[in-house]
Amino acid sequence: MASRFRQLEKRVLLRKRLSDNGFEVRMHSYDYFVIKEKFVSIISLEPEFNKASIKKISWNLKGSVSAIDKIYKIVKEIDPQITIEIRE
């Protein structure tokens, strides 16, 4: 079963929700580059496989780890069925 993120409206909603939570976001199709003062994460969506990955940024690990909790919750609010992998 495909993810809700297959729809452009849901991907735009993700960008908006991230922005509403204080993140700067650069959206490139199914990838999101997330900034909070410094670069904190990359989100990659694979809606056809009902998967997403959230990548930690090693050179900003403290900021990245705290941001990932919020990012994870936002993604799950939009699509509770999606499988999310946290990548190092």
N, CA, C and O atoms as CSV, one atom per row, in Angstrom:
chain,resi,resn,atom,element,x,y,z
A,1,MET,N,N,0.839,-1.180,0.000
A,1,MET,CA,C,0.000,0.000,0.000
A,1,MET,C,C,0.888,1.249,0.000
A,1,MET,O,O,1.827,1.342,0.790
A,2,ALA,N,N,0.603,2.176,-0.854
A,2,ALA,CA,C,1.383,3.401,-0.974
A,2,ALA,C,C,1.059,4.363,0.174
A,2,ALA,O,O,-0.024,4.328,0.759
A,3,SER,N,N,2.005,5.193,0.463
A,3,SER,CA,C,1.863,6.194,1.524
A,3,SER,C,C,0.994,7.364,1.060
A,3,SER,O,O,0.822,7.602,-0.135
A,4,ARG,N,N,0.459,8.076,2.034
A,4,ARG,CA,C,-0.291,9.304,1.734
A,4,ARG,C,C,0.604,10.352,1.083
A,4,ARG,O,O,0.113,11.251,0.399
A,5,PHE,N,N,1.908,10.242,1.293
A,5,PHE,CA,C,2.838,11.208,0.718
A,5,PHE,C,C,2.955,11.076,-0.799
A,5,PHE,O,O,3.679,11.843,-1.434
A,6,ARG,N,N,2.276,10.145,-1.360
A,6,ARG,CA,C,2.211,10.033,-2.819
A,6,ARG,C,C,1.516,11.271,-3.405
A,6,ARG,O,O,1.787,11.670,-4.538
A,7,GLN,N,N,0.627,11.861,-2.624
A,7,GLN,CA,C,-0.107,13.061,-3.052
A,7,GLN,C,C,0.730,14.310,-2.779
A,7,GLN,O,O,1.278,14.482,-1.689
A,8,LEU,N,N,0.818,15.168,-3.778
A,8,LEU,CA,C,1.575,16.409,-3.636
A,8,LEU,C,C,1.079,17.236,-2.456
A,8,LEU,O,O,1.882,17.851,-1.756
A,9,GLU,N,N,-0.223,17.259,-2.227
A,9,GLU,CA,C,-0.789,18.050,-1.133
A,9,GLU,C,C,-0.221,17.618,0.220
A,9,GLU,O,O,0.012,18.461,1.087
A,10,LYS,N,N,0.000,16.340,0.407
A,10,LYS,CA,C,0.548,15.841,1.682
A,10,LYS,C,C,2.019,16.209,1.815
A,10,LYS,O,O,2.484,16.499,2.917
A,11,ARG,N,N,2.758,16.201,0.708
A,11,ARG,CA,C,4.164,16.597,0.761
A,11,ARG,C,C,4.298,18.087,1.061
A,11,ARG,O,O,5.188,18.497,1.807
A,12,VAL,N,N,3.419,18.890,0.482
A,12,VAL,CA,C,3.414,20.332,0.767
A,12,VAL,C,C,2.995,20.565,2.222
A,12,VAL,O,O,3.536,21.445,2.892
A,13,LEU,N,N,2.037,19.780,2.704
A,13,LEU,CA,C,1.611,19.877,4.102
A,13,LEU,C,C,2.780,19.578,5.041
A,13,LEU,O,O,2.937,20.249,6.061
A,14,LEU,N,N,3.595,18.586,4.711
A,14,LEU,CA,C,4.766,18.277,5.529
A,14,LEU,C,C,5.701,19.484,5.595
A,14,LEU,O,O,6.176,19.846,6.672
A,15,ARG,N,N,5.961,20.095,4.462
A,15,ARG,CA,C,6.815,21.293,4.448
A,15,ARG,C,C,6.224,22.390,5.328
A,15,ARG,O,O,6.945,23.038,6.086
A,16,LYS,N,N,4.910,22.597,5.227
A,16,LYS,CA,C,4.239,23.637,6.018
A,16,LYS,C,C,4.313,23.328,7.514
A,16,LYS,O,O,4.615,24.212,8.315
A,17,ARG,N,N,4.045,22.100,7.886
A,17,ARG,CA,C,4.079,21.728,9.312
A,17,ARG,C,C,5.484,21.869,9.896
A,17,ARG,O,O,5.652,22.300,11.037
A,18,LEU,N,N,6.483,21.504,9.105
A,18,LEU,CA,C,7.860,21.693,9.566
A,18,LEU,C,C,8.150,23.178,9.769
A,18,LEU,O,O,8.737,23.571,10.778
A,19,SER,N,N,7.741,23.991,8.814
A,19,SER,CA,C,7.937,25.449,8.921
A,19,SER,C,C,7.197,26.015,10.125
A,19,SER,O,O,7.730,26.858,10.846
A,20,ASP,N,N,5.975,25.552,10.341
A,20,ASP,CA,C,5.184,26.010,11.490
A,20,ASP,C,C,5.840,25.656,12.822
A,20,ASP,O,O,5.582,26.297,13.840
A,21,ASN,N,N,6.693,24.629,12.804
A,21,ASN,CA,C,7.389,24.205,14.018
A,21,ASN,C,C,8.790,24.792,14.128
A,21,ASN,O,O,9.616,24.300,14.898
A,22,GLY,N,N,9.056,25.840,13.360
A,22,GLY,CA,C,10.303,26.579,13.515
A,22,GLY,C,C,11.462,26.131,12.652
A,22,GLY,O,O,12.583,26.604,12.831
A,23,PHE,N,N,11.213,25.222,11.715
A,23,PHE,CA,C,12.278,24.758,10.832
A,23,PHE,C,C,12.246,25.536,9.524
A,23,PHE,O,O,11.184,25.936,9.048
A,24,GLU,N,N,13.424,25.743,8.954
A,24,GLU,CA,C,13.505,26.193,7.572
A,24,GLU,C,C,13.588,24.930,6.734
A,24,GLU,O,O,14.288,23.986,7.100
A,25,VAL,N,N,12.881,24.904,5.616
A,25,VAL,CA,C,12.809,23.678,4.829
A,25,VAL,C,C,13.019,23.987,3.357
A,25,VAL,O,O,12.435,24.922,2.810
A,26,ARG,N,N,13.872,23.178,2.725
A,26,ARG,CA,C,14.036,23.201,1.276
A,26,ARG,C,C,13.498,21.873,0.771
A,26,ARG,O,O,14.033,20.810,1.085
A,27,MET,N,N,12.443,21.950,-0.006
A,27,MET,CA,C,11.778,20.749,-0.512
A,27,MET,C,C,12.189,20.515,-1.960
A,27,MET,O,O,12.091,21.415,-2.794
A,28,HIS,N,N,12.646,19.313,-2.253
A,28,HIS,CA,C,13.020,18.920,-3.602
A,28,HIS,C,C,12.336,17.588,-3.900
A,28,HIS,O,O,12.877,16.519,-3.613
A,29,SER,N,N,11.154,17.669,-4.474
A,29,SER,CA,C,10.350,16.497,-4.810
A,29,SER,C,C,10.047,15.673,-3.556
A,29,SER,O,O,9.144,16.032,-2.799
A,30,TYR,N,N,10.768,14.592,-3.321
A,30,TYR,CA,C,10.508,13.719,-2.171
A,30,TYR,C,C,11.566,13.865,-1.078
A,30,TYR,O,O,11.583,13.085,-0.126
A,31,ASP,N,N,12.443,14.853,-1.207
A,31,ASP,CA,C,13.496,15.084,-0.223
A,31,ASP,C,C,13.328,16.458,0.407
A,31,ASP,O,O,12.947,17.422,-0.257
A,32,TYR,N,N,13.619,16.527,1.699
A,32,TYR,CA,C,13.497,17.768,2.454
A,32,TYR,C,C,14.815,18.003,3.185
A,32,TYR,O,O,15.315,17.124,3.887
A,33,PHE,N,N,15.362,19.188,3.010
A,33,PHE,CA,C,16.563,19.584,3.725
A,33,PHE,C,C,16.108,20.517,4.852
A,33,PHE,O,O,15.535,21.577,4.601
A,34,VAL,N,N,16.371,20.107,6.089
A,34,VAL,CA,C,15.780,20.758,7.257
A,34,VAL,C,C,16.857,21.493,8.059
A,34,VAL,O,O,17.907,20.940,8.389
A,35,ILE,N,N,16.558,22.753,8.358
A,35,ILE,CA,C,17.499,23.625,9.058
A,35,ILE,C,C,16.813,24.210,10.291
A,35,ILE,O,O,15.649,24.606,10.239
A,36,LYS,N,N,17.542,24.258,11.381
A,36,LYS,CA,C,17.104,24.971,12.590
A,36,LYS,C,C,18.361,25.601,13.156
A,36,LYS,O,O,19.096,24.967,13.914
A,37,GLU,N,N,18.603,26.834,12.792
A,37,GLU,CA,C,19.841,27.568,13.047
A,37,GLU,C,C,20.986,26.977,12.228
A,37,GLU,O,O,21.689,27.709,11.531
A,38,LYS,N,N,21.180,25.660,12.305
A,38,LYS,CA,C,22.139,24.933,11.469
A,38,LYS,C,C,21.389,23.782,10.794
A,38,LYS,O,O,20.252,23.469,11.147
A,39,PHE,N,N,22.035,23.175,9.839
A,39,PHE,CA,C,21.470,22.040,9.134
A,39,PHE,C,C,21.257,20.896,10.130
A,39,PHE,O,O,22.193,20.517,10.834
A,40,VAL,N,N,20.016,20.329,10.201
A,40,VAL,CA,C,19.737,19.292,11.198
A,40,VAL,C,C,19.328,17.939,10.630
A,40,VAL,O,O,19.495,16.920,11.300
A,41,SER,N,N,18.791,17.903,9.400
A,41,SER,CA,C,18.311,16.615,8.917
A,41,SER,C,C,17.981,16.643,7.429
A,41,SER,O,O,17.765,17.697,6.831
A,42,ILE,N,N,17.951,15.442,6.858
A,42,ILE,CA,C,17.427,15.227,5.514
A,42,ILE,C,C,16.320,14.187,5.635
A,42,ILE,O,O,16.525,13.107,6.188
A,43,ILE,N,N,15.157,14.522,5.117
A,43,ILE,CA,C,14.034,13.568,5.086
A,43,ILE,C,C,13.895,13.092,3.652
A,43,ILE,O,O,13.840,13.903,2.727
A,44,SER,N,N,13.838,11.788,3.465
A,44,SER,CA,C,13.606,11.210,2.139
A,44,SER,C,C,12.356,10.349,2.194
A,44,SER,O,O,12.251,9.436,3.014
A,45,LEU,N,N,11.417,10.646,1.320
A,45,LEU,CA,C,10.174,9.890,1.255
A,45,LEU,C,C,10.214,8.910,0.088
A,45,LEU,O,O,10.703,9.240,-0.992
A,46,GLU,N,N,9.702,7.716,0.307
A,46,GLU,CA,C,9.515,6.721,-0.740
A,46,GLU,C,C,8.059,6.246,-0.653
A,46,GLU,O,O,7.793,5.147,-0.166
A,47,PRO,N,N,7.128,7.065,-1.119
A,47,PRO,CA,C,5.713,6.765,-0.909
A,47,PRO,C,C,5.233,5.474,-1.574
A,47,PRO,O,O,4.308,4.836,-1.072
A,48,GLU,N,N,5.832,5.085,-2.673
A,48,GLU,CA,C,5.404,3.840,-3.335
A,48,GLU,C,C,5.685,2.615,-2.475
A,48,GLU,O,O,5.020,1.587,-2.608
A,49,PHE,N,N,6.683,2.733,-1.585
A,49,PHE,CA,C,7.050,1.629,-0.702
A,49,PHE,C,C,6.602,1.865,0.737
A,49,PHE,O,O,6.918,1.076,1.628
A,50,ASN,N,N,5.859,2.964,0.964
A,50,ASN,CA,C,5.362,3.326,2.287
A,50,ASN,C,C,6.505,3.466,3.293
A,50,ASN,O,O,6.403,3.023,4.437
A,51,LYS,N,N,7.606,4.100,2.836
A,51,LYS,CA,C,8.794,4.255,3.673
A,51,LYS,C,C,9.274,5.696,3.663
A,51,LYS,O,O,9.046,6.448,2.715
A,52,ALA,N,N,9.947,6.056,4.748
A,52,ALA,CA,C,10.624,7.346,4.841
A,52,ALA,C,C,11.898,7.130,5.644
A,52,ALA,O,O,11.983,6.217,6.466
A,53,SER,N,N,12.875,7.974,5.397
A,53,SER,CA,C,14.076,7.937,6.226
A,53,SER,C,C,14.389,9.358,6.678
A,53,SER,O,O,14.187,10.332,5.952
A,54,ILE,N,N,14.885,9.433,7.892
A,54,ILE,CA,C,15.298,10.708,8.477
A,54,ILE,C,C,16.773,10.547,8.826
A,54,ILE,O,O,17.142,9.699,9.639
A,55,LYS,N,N,17.603,11.367,8.205
A,55,LYS,CA,C,19.044,11.250,8.399
A,55,LYS,C,C,19.546,12.234,9.441
A,55,LYS,O,O,19.231,13.424,9.403
A,56,LYS,N,N,20.345,11.706,10.383
A,56,LYS,CA,C,21.030,12.554,11.363
A,56,LYS,C,C,22.213,13.227,10.665
A,56,LYS,O,O,22.812,12.664,9.749
A,57,ILE,N,N,22.528,14.411,11.105
A,57,ILE,CA,C,23.667,15.141,10.583
A,57,ILE,C,C,24.801,15.047,11.606
A,57,ILE,O,O,24.704,15.617,12.693
A,58,SER,N,N,25.858,14.340,11.267
A,58,SER,CA,C,26.917,14.019,12.228
A,58,SER,C,C,27.657,15.245,12.754
A,58,SER,O,O,28.052,15.258,13.920
A,59,TRP,N,N,27.855,16.258,11.945
A,59,TRP,CA,C,28.605,17.420,12.406
A,59,TRP,C,C,27.750,18.377,13.242
A,59,TRP,O,O,28.269,19.342,13.802
A,60,ASN,N,N,26.444,18.112,13.328
A,60,ASN,CA,C,25.543,18.867,14.205
A,60,ASN,C,C,24.658,17.869,14.949
A,60,ASN,O,O,23.433,17.989,14.954
A,61,LEU,N,N,25.287,16.899,15.565
A,61,LEU,CA,C,24.553,15.777,16.164
A,61,LEU,C,C,23.588,16.219,17.261
A,61,LEU,O,O,22.466,15.716,17.325
A,62,LYS,N,N,23.995,17.135,18.113
A,62,LYS,CA,C,23.119,17.587,19.204
A,62,LYS,C,C,21.844,18.224,18.644
A,62,LYS,O,O,20.745,17.878,19.075
A,63,GLY,N,N,21.978,19.142,17.696
A,63,GLY,CA,C,20.813,19.777,17.076
A,63,GLY,C,C,19.992,18.796,16.268
A,63,GLY,O,O,18.765,18.875,16.232
A,64,SER,N,N,20.678,17.874,15.623
A,64,SER,CA,C,20.004,16.886,14.785
A,64,SER,C,C,19.141,15.935,15.612
A,64,SER,O,O,17.990,15.675,15.264
A,65,VAL,N,N,19.691,15.425,16.692
A,65,VAL,CA,C,18.959,14.472,17.542
A,65,VAL,C,C,17.707,15.113,18.128
A,65,VAL,O,O,16.645,14.491,18.139
A,66,SER,N,N,17.814,16.346,18.615
A,66,SER,CA,C,16.633,16.982,19.193
A,66,SER,C,C,15.589,17.299,18.125
A,66,SER,O,O,14.392,17.246,18.405
A,67,ALA,N,N,16.019,17.627,16.909
A,67,ALA,CA,C,15.081,17.925,15.826
A,67,ALA,C,C,14.377,16.672,15.317
A,67,ALA,O,O,13.214,16.733,14.916
A,68,ILE,N,N,15.064,15.552,15.329
A,68,ILE,CA,C,14.506,14.323,14.758
A,68,ILE,C,C,13.261,13.872,15.500
A,68,ILE,O,O,12.333,13.364,14.871
A,69,ASP,N,N,13.209,14.037,16.807
A,69,ASP,CA,C,12.003,13.658,17.560
A,69,ASP,C,C,10.785,14.417,17.041
A,69,ASP,O,O,9.725,13.831,16.824
A,70,LYS,N,N,10.944,15.712,16.847
A,70,LYS,CA,C,9.855,16.541,16.349
A,70,LYS,C,C,9.492,16.162,14.913
A,70,LYS,O,O,8.316,16.038,14.570
A,71,ILE,N,N,10.502,15.983,14.093
A,71,ILE,CA,C,10.284,15.626,12.681
A,71,ILE,C,C,9.533,14.304,12.580
A,71,ILE,O,O,8.582,14.182,11.808
A,72,TYR,N,N,9.957,13.320,13.357
A,72,TYR,CA,C,9.316,11.999,13.363
A,72,TYR,C,C,7.820,12.126,13.663
A,72,TYR,O,O,6.989,11.538,12.971
A,73,LYS,N,N,7.489,12.895,14.693
A,73,LYS,CA,C,6.090,13.072,15.083
A,73,LYS,C,C,5.277,13.754,13.989
A,73,LYS,O,O,4.131,13.378,13.742
A,74,ILE,N,N,5.857,14.746,13.338
A,74,ILE,CA,C,5.148,15.462,12.276
A,74,ILE,C,C,4.860,14.532,11.101
A,74,ILE,O,O,3.753,14.533,10.564
A,75,VAL,N,N,5.846,13.744,10.706
A,75,VAL,CA,C,5.648,12.792,9.598
A,75,VAL,C,C,4.547,11.800,9.956
A,75,VAL,O,O,3.676,11.517,9.132
A,76,LYS,N,N,4.577,11.270,11.173
A,76,LYS,CA,C,3.577,10.283,11.606
A,76,LYS,C,C,2.178,10.891,11.734
A,76,LYS,O,O,1.187,10.189,11.533
A,77,GLU,N,N,2.080,12.178,12.064
A,77,GLU,CA,C,0.767,12.833,12.126
A,77,GLU,C,C,0.101,12.843,10.754
A,77,GLU,O,O,-1.112,12.669,10.641
A,78,ILE,N,N,0.897,13.047,9.726
A,78,ILE,CA,C,0.355,13.113,8.367
A,78,ILE,C,C,0.062,11.720,7.828
A,78,ILE,O,O,-0.959,11.513,7.172
A,79,ASP,N,N,0.945,10.764,8.097
A,79,ASP,CA,C,0.729,9.385,7.646
A,79,ASP,C,C,1.135,8.415,8.756
A,79,ASP,O,O,2.299,8.023,8.843
A,80,PRO,N,N,0.181,8.030,9.601
A,80,PRO,CA,C,0.492,7.135,10.723
A,80,PRO,C,C,0.969,5.743,10.297
A,80,PRO,O,O,1.591,5.038,11.092
A,81,GLN,N,N,0.689,5.344,9.066
A,81,GLN,CA,C,1.037,4.000,8.602
A,81,GLN,C,C,2.445,3.895,8.016
A,81,GLN,O,O,2.930,2.787,7.784
A,82,ILE,N,N,3.103,5.016,7.777
A,82,ILE,CA,C,4.420,4.990,7.120
A,82,ILE,C,C,5.495,4.406,8.052
A,82,ILE,O,O,5.465,4.621,9.264
A,83,THR,N,N,6.424,3.680,7.474
A,83,THR,CA,C,7.563,3.137,8.207
A,83,THR,C,C,8.699,4.143,8.098
A,83,THR,O,O,9.055,4.577,7.002
A,84,ILE,N,N,9.271,4.516,9.258
A,84,ILE,CA,C,10.324,5.520,9.263
A,84,ILE,C,C,11.605,4.907,9.799
A,84,ILE,O,O,11.619,4.279,10.858
A,85,GLU,N,N,12.680,5.101,9.048
A,85,GLU,CA,C,14.014,4.648,9.455
A,85,GLU,C,C,14.833,5.891,9.832
A,85,GLU,O,O,14.865,6.870,9.086
A,86,ILE,N,N,15.486,5.840,10.985
A,86,ILE,CA,C,16.398,6.901,11.383
A,86,ILE,C,C,17.802,6.443,10.979
A,86,ILE,O,O,18.284,5.403,11.427
A,87,ARG,N,N,18.444,7.240,10.124
A,87,ARG,CA,C,19.765,6.866,9.598
A,87,ARG,C,C,20.855,7.722,10.221
A,87,ARG,O,O,20.659,8.908,10.487
A,88,GLU,N,N,21.994,7.110,10.446
A,88,GLU,CA,C,23.178,7.814,10.979
A,88,GLU,C,C,23.842,8.597,9.890
A,88,GLU,O,O,24.852,9.257,10.133
